[in-house]
Amino acid sequence: MGVDGVYARTALYVDLVERLEQYITRQRDPAAEIMRFPPVMSRTQLEKSGYLKSFPNLLGCVCALHGSEASIRAAVERYDNGGDWTTSLTSSDLVLSPAACYPVYPIAAARGKLPAGGLLFDIEADVFRHEPSLSLDRLQSFRMREFVRIGAPDEIVEFREKWMAKAPLLAAELGLPHTMDVAPPPPPPQRSVLRQSGPGHGREPAPTGFEIRALDSLLSGRFAHGVHELQLSSRAFRAGVGHP
């Protein structure tokens, strides 16, 4: 489509992804709260998450032509005259979501104290990461689906252990040769709205995660600060949890 890492999706690809979506849905806990997010989110909320201190090079900010009608027209005329109209762009209050999970954290935090049993979400979004590449597993724009568990430490460990046992079975059921390994540790967490009010506030993270690698696929899990994320994406069926 004229830019590396951005592709049109054929009927065959869409059919395969839709079947994978159905397969993932069958793995969902009936108690999970379902949320589907747009490809953009609040710039302020993402800044509070600490993402800028982790992977600022991957972030895309939504910019637009602001100002008077005359200044906007001047930018267009500059383009017509062979100039660069983008010099008139300024940032808006939106960014392109770098992962599906980021919008759910402020939503959970705004609810206040966690209910007994914590929270469990099934979330999905089309996300963006600025890393142009010709490799099919490094798309810039891709769909991401996650199961996110927020709760007490013992609940998080239970959720993690469940998926560590289940992940190899899923790979085998899909007929994918696979291996399990310890996931690379995420970057040091930044203080965020969720982490200031969540059950893990004030403790060091436990960067204990796992990865199931199957060909170009990756099913990963990580838990820290009372949050466990299990992520599956159609990024050429490559996924990571909480970090690229």
N, C-alpha and C positions, 0 to 999 in steps of 0.2 A: 504493500500500500504506500510505497514511497519512503517509508521510514523503517529502519531495522527494528525488529522486535514487535511490529504491529502487523497483524495479518487478518484477512477476511476469513470467516469460518465457513467451510463447505457444508453441504447437507450431511455428508458422511461424518464429519467432525461433530456437528451439532447433535446428530443422532447418538453418537457414542457418548458425548458429554451428558445428554439427557438420560441415557441409560445408567451412567455412572451416578448421576444425581439421584435417581430412583434407588439405586443400590445403597447409597449413603443414607438416604431417608429411612430405609429399612433398618439401619443400625441405630437410629435415634431413640433415645429414651422417651417414652410417652409423656414424661413429666417436663420435658424440655420446652422452654418458651421460644417460639419461633419469631425471628426478626430478619427482615431483608432490608439492606441499606442501599442508598444511592451511591454512585461512584465518587461523590464529594462529601466532605464533612467540615465542621467548624475549624477554622485555622487556630482559633484561641484554644479550643479543646485539645487539638493535637500538640500545640506548643506546651500545654500543661503536662502532657504525657511524658515529656522529655525526649521525644523522637528526634528533635534537632541536635541533641547531644549524642545520638546514636548513629543515624544514617541520613544526615542532611543532604548528601549527594544523591539520594534516591527519591527525594521528595519533589512533588510537582505542585506549584501554587497556581491557583486560578487567577489570571490577570485580565483586566478589561480596560476599555477606553472610558475613563471617567472625565468629569469636567463639563464645560459648556458645550453647546451644540457647535459653536464656532471652533473650539479646540479639537473636537472630534472630527469635524470636517477637514480641519487643517492636516490631521494625521492621514486621512484618506487621500487628500490631494498630494501629500508628500509621496505616498506610494505611487500615485498616478504619474508623478514626475520622476520616478525611478529611485526615490528615497526609501528610507526604512520607517515604516509606520509603527513598528513595535517599540520604538523609543518613547512613544507616548503612553505605553501601557503602565498601569500601576496595579499593585496587588489588591485583591478583593478579600472578603472575610471567609473565603473557602479555599481548601486544598483538596487535591485528589487523594483519596484514602489509600495509604500504603499497605494496609491490611484490613481485613473485614472486622477484626475485633475492636479496633480503636473506638468506634462510636458507642459500643456497648458499655464501656467502663464508666463514662460520666452518667449514663442512664442508670446503671446499678448504684453508683454513689449517691445520686439524687434521691434514691428511695430511702436512704438512711440506713439504720441498723439492719443487718442481714436477718431474714426470717430463719426460723429453725429449719435445718436441712439445707440452708444456703440457696444458691441460684444455679440454674442450668439453662444455657442458651444454645439454640441452633441458629447460627447466623450465616449470612452470605452477602457478598458485595462484589461488584466489579472494581478491581483495584488497579493502581498504577505504581510502577517503580521506574525511575529514570536510569535505565541501564541498557542502552541500545546494544543489540547483539544479533548475530546471524544464527546463534544457537537456538534450537527449538525449545529448549528448557529455560530460556532467559527472556521470556516475553515481557514487554513493557506494560501491556494491558492484558489482564487475565481475571478470571472469576475465581473467587476464593470462598470456600465453605469451611466453617469451624464449629466445633462443639466446645463451648467455654463453660467451665465449672468454677464457681466462686463459692467458697465456704470455709469451714474450719479446717485446720491442718489435717486432721484424721480423715475428713471427707475428701480432701484433695488427694491424699495418698491412696485412698481406696479407689478413687476415680482413675488415677494414674495406673495403679496395678491392674485394674480391670482392662484398660486399653493396651497395656504392655502384653497381656496375655492374649487379647483378642486380635491385635494388629497382624501377627503372623498368620492367623487363621484367615483373615480377610484377604491377605495377599495370596495365600494358597488357593482360596476359593476362586479368586480372579485368574488363577493359572499363571501367576507371576513368580519367577524365581526371585528369592529375596534373602536378605541378611539383616540382622538386627545389630545395632551398635549404639554406643553412648553418644548422645547429641552434643555438638559443640556448645559450650556455655554461652548464654546470651550476654550482651553487654551489661555493665552495672546498672541496675534500675535507677531511674530518676524519680524524684518525688512527684506524685501526681494526685489529682483529686481522689482517685480510687485508693491509691496506696496510703494516703493520709488518713482515710477513714475505714480502710478495709481491715480484715482480721489479721493480716500479716504485718501491719504497720509497726515499725520499731525493731523488726528482726532482720537479720541478714537473709538474703534469698537462698533457697536451696536449688541451685541450678542443675538439678538432676532431671535429665530428659532422655528420650530414646528416639531412635530413627529406625524405620523399616525401609530399606532400600530395595526397590524392585525395578530393574532395568533403569529407565529414566524417571521412575516414580519415587516419591518419598512421602511416607506417612510418619509424622513426627508428633512428639508430645513433650511438654515442658511444664513444670509447676514451680511457682515462686510467689511469695507474698499472698498466699490464699487464693491464687488463681491458677487454674489448670486449663490449658488450651490444647485441643486436638484439632489439627488442621488438615484439610484435604482440598486440593485446588486443581483446576483444569489448566494450570500453567504447563501445558504439555504433560500433564499429570505429574508435576513436580510440586512438592509442598514443603513448607518449613513452618515452624511455630514461633510466632512473636518476633521473628527476625529473618532476614534473607538466608 
